[in-house]
Amino acid sequence: MDPKGNGLPEPMNNYNLPNEEELAQKLKILEDYYPTFANKSVEDLEDMLKYNDLFQSHFSGIEQVQMTRTLQYELRQQGLALAIENLEKKPRLDELRSQAEHKSVILNSLTTDFVETSSSLLEIQRKYSRKAMIQALAEKISFYEQETERILHEYLQDQDFLSLQKSPSGKIYGNNFELENTNETYSNPENKLDSFLKDFIACRTKYHLLAAKNELIQES
């Protein structure tokens, strides 16, 4: 570089010229890769640098440049062919995309139905599981036991009411009310007994059947 710092290369002097061996190597590289330049005279090179059209014409004739431009053209043609092919496939791709979206909606619906059905099946399995059946039997047994006690209690209350002493006027008093003709109101005590026995035996029978069933399940 220029020692003054103006960025210009140093003038060619004998001391900075390449030696003959380096010069021969560079000329060999120039002849191998750029023979058109190596065969040019100084005047031809000066004209090429002076006239841009002449330089471009000679530059375009270089084999490496022609190969590069040929490769660029082939790549451009291949890219264009791929673009045309992709455009031709676009309607089919749009159709397939639409079908995929439709099937995705169906799949989501089926998935939702599957989850709901699975939940229902699990609920049914829990409902009819051994534990659930034993619990349901226990609730029914408790219900019929309480029902028989209620029937018995009501019947005994009726019997206590009928056992009240008659007043001198023939009236029966109790619980803040009176009956003028007890024989007419309770003219058929056998009917009340039959009704009581029927209801009591029915409830008690169901109670014992369910208790026996529960005992069998517990033992199995």
Secondary structure, DSSP 8 states (H G I E B T S, - for coil): --TTSS-------GGGS--HHHHHHHHHHHHHH-HHHHT--HHHHHHHHH-HHHHHHHHHTSHHHHHHHHHHHHHHHHHHHHHHHHHHHHHHHHHHHHHHHHHHHHHHHHHHHHHHHHHHHHHHHHHTSHHHHHHHHHHHHHHHHHHHHHHHHHHHHHHHHHTS-B-TTS-EEETTEEES-HHHHTS-HHHHHHHHHHHHHHHHHHHHHHHHHHHHHHH-
